[in-house]
Amino acid sequence: MTYRIDIVSDAICPWCWIGKRNLEGALAELGWQAELRYHPFQLNPDMPAEGVPRAEYRAAKFGSIERSRELDAQVTAAAAAAGLEFHLDRQARTPNTLAAHRLIQRAAAHGAQIAVKEAIFQAYFQDGEDIGDMAVLARIGRAHGVADAAEYLAGEQDTETVRATDAGFRQSGISGVPTFALERHVLFSGAMPAEQMAAAFRRGEAVLREKGLLGG
């Protein structure tokens, strides 16, 4: 049986990339076939379209640049434990992620959503690129089979859909990402280690089957 797993995440959430990698490990441990679908959530929905200098944003959010660096070190260590290499010192700006979410949704129509999601994460967390920059996003899209990425991003297609989807998740009570759902039933939020994630999916599967919400 192939399960559908929906993931609500943001492109600038470091825990979302860690959670993606841990999900891959969990699925390998479970031996499951899964259809993954990513959905938009903006941690900073009011971010200016051009983004803001990261140091300025982080100092305002956490009280000081020193505290920001402490948190960066913690998440970098967590990423390393998941097999990811973060270079947060390369990030100059905190971007608005609306366009990135639009591209991720566009990529789904080309069968490339997972690859584009991964590439956006790498561009931001590893390479320090501005993923609010249309040229950066268009290059990522083209590299993964979204041939019309530049033209698409230059327009407004799916903008309101992404905003409405984001708002819908907030109205349903989702306030943190990544959030994971099995067969359209929300199970948990957070980037727990792969073995814990696998256990959470096993429990969720058992509960849903007991309630008659899973076939097979």
C-alpha positions in Angstrom: 0.0 0.0 0.0 1.2 3.5 -0.8 0.4 6.0 1.8 -0.2 9.7 1.2 1.9 11.9 3.5 1.2 15.7 3.5 3.8 18.1 4.9 3.2 21.7 5.8 6.4 23.6 5.8 8.2 26.8 5.0 11.3 27.2 2.8 13.1 29.3 5.4 12.4 26.9 8.3 15.6 25.0 9.1 13.6 22.4 11.0 11.6 21.7 7.8 14.7 20.6 5.9 15.9 18.6 9.0 12.3 17.1 9.1 12.4 16.3 5.4 15.7 14.3 5.9 14.4 12.6 9.0 11.2 11.7 7.1 13.2 10.0 4.5 15.0 8.0 7.2 11.7 7.1 8.8 10.2 5.9 5.6 13.2 3.7 5.0 12.9 2.2 8.5 9.2 1.6 8.0 9.6 0.2 4.5 6.7 2.3 3.3 5.9 3.5 -0.1 4.7 7.1 0.2 3.4 9.8 -2.0 4.7 13.1 -0.5 3.0 16.4 -1.0 4.3 19.7 0.3 2.0 22.6 1.3 2.8 26.2 1.9 3.1 27.9 5.3 4.8 31.3 5.7 6.5 31.8 9.1 6.7 35.5 8.2 3.6 36.3 6.1 4.1 40.0 6.5 7.7 40.0 5.4 8.4 42.7 2.7 8.6 41.3 -0.8 12.3 42.1 -1.0 13.1 40.5 2.4 15.2 42.2 5.1 18.9 41.9 6.1 19.2 38.7 8.1 21.3 40.1 10.9 18.8 42.9 11.5 15.9 40.6 11.4 17.4 38.0 13.8 18.7 40.6 16.3 15.2 42.1 16.5 13.5 38.7 16.8 15.9 37.2 19.4 17.1 40.3 21.2 20.7 40.3 20.1 22.9 39.0 17.3 24.8 37.0 19.9 21.6 35.1 20.8 20.9 34.6 17.1 24.4 33.0 16.7 23.8 30.7 19.6 20.5 29.5 18.0 22.2 29.1 14.6 24.9 26.9 16.2 22.2 24.7 17.8 20.3 24.2 14.6 23.5 23.6 12.6 24.3 20.8 15.1 20.9 19.3 14.7 21.2 19.5 10.9 24.5 17.7 11.1 22.9 14.9 13.1 20.5 14.5 10.3 23.2 14.4 7.7 22.8 18.0 6.5 25.5 20.7 6.2 24.3 24.2 7.1 26.2 27.4 6.4 24.0 30.0 8.0 26.8 32.5 8.1 26.4 32.8 4.3 22.8 34.1 4.5 22.7 37.8 3.9 18.9 38.2 3.8 15.8 36.7 5.3 13.5 36.5 2.3 9.8 36.6 1.7 8.9 33.0 0.7 5.7 33.5 -1.3 7.5 33.1 -4.6 9.3 30.0 -3.4 6.0 28.4 -2.4 4.5 29.2 -5.7 7.4 27.5 -7.5 7.1 24.5 -5.2 3.4 24.2 -6.1 4.2 24.7 -9.8 6.8 22.0 -9.7 4.2 19.5 -8.5 2.6 19.7 -11.9 5.9 18.7 -13.5 6.5 15.8 -11.1 9.4 17.7 -9.6 8.0 19.0 -6.3 10.3 17.0 -4.0 13.4 17.9 -6.1 12.6 21.6 -6.2 11.9 21.7 -2.5 15.2 20.0 -1.7 17.0 22.4 -4.1 15.5 25.5 -2.5 16.5 24.2 1.0 20.0 23.6 -0.2 20.2 27.0 -1.9 19.2 28.8 1.3 20.7 26.8 4.1 23.9 25.5 2.5 24.7 28.0 -0.2 23.3 31.2 1.4 21.4 32.3 -1.7 18.4 34.6 -1.5 15.4 32.4 -2.3 13.2 35.5 -2.5 15.2 36.4 -5.7 13.2 35.4 -8.8 16.4 34.7 -10.8 17.6 32.2 -8.1 14.2 30.5 -8.1 13.9 30.4 -11.9 17.3 28.8 -12.1 16.3 26.2 -9.6 13.0 25.5 -11.4 14.7 25.1 -14.8 17.3 22.8 -13.4 14.6 20.5 -12.2 12.3 20.4 -15.2 10.1 23.5 -14.7 11.0 25.0 -18.1 8.6 27.9 -17.7 9.8 28.9 -14.2 10.9 32.4 -15.1 7.7 33.2 -17.0 5.6 31.7 -14.2 7.3 33.6 -11.4 7.0 36.9 -13.4 3.2 36.6 -13.2 0.8 36.2 -10.4 -0.5 32.7 -11.0 -1.2 30.7 -7.8 -0.3 33.7 -5.6 -3.8 33.8 -4.0 -4.0 30.1 -3.9 -0.8 29.9 -1.8 -2.0 32.7 0.5 -5.4 31.0 0.9 -3.8 27.6 1.7 -1.5 29.2 4.2 -4.4 31.0 5.9 -6.5 27.8 5.9 -3.8 25.9 7.8 -3.6 28.7 10.4 -7.4 28.7 10.8 -7.3 24.9 11.3 -5.0 25.4 14.2 -1.6 24.7 12.7 0.9 27.2 14.1 4.3 25.4 13.7 6.1 23.6 10.9 6.9 21.1 9.8 3.6 19.4 10.3 2.9 15.9 9.0 -0.4 14.3 8.0 -1.0 10.6 7.1 -3.8 10.0 4.7 -5.1 13.6 5.4 -5.0 13.2 9.2 -2.6 15.4 11.0 -0.3 13.3 13.2 2.4 15.6 14.6 4.5 18.7 14.2 8.3 18.9 14.6 11.5 17.5 13.2 11.9 14.6 15.5 14.7 12.0 14.8 13.9 9.4 12.1 13.4 6.5 14.6 10.9 8.6 16.6 9.2 9.8 13.5 8.8 6.2 12.3 7.3 5.2 15.7 4.9 8.2 15.5 3.8 7.0 12.0 3.3 3.5 13.2 1.1 4.7 16.1 -0.8 6.9 13.7 -1.3 4.1 11.2 -2.6 1.8 14.0 -5.1 4.4 15.3 -6.4 5.2 11.8 -6.8 1.6 10.9 -8.6 0.9 14.2 -11.0 3.7 13.4 -11.6 2.3 9.9 -9.9 5.3 8.3 -7.4 3.3 6.3 -8.0 0.8 3.6 -6.2 -2.5 3.1 
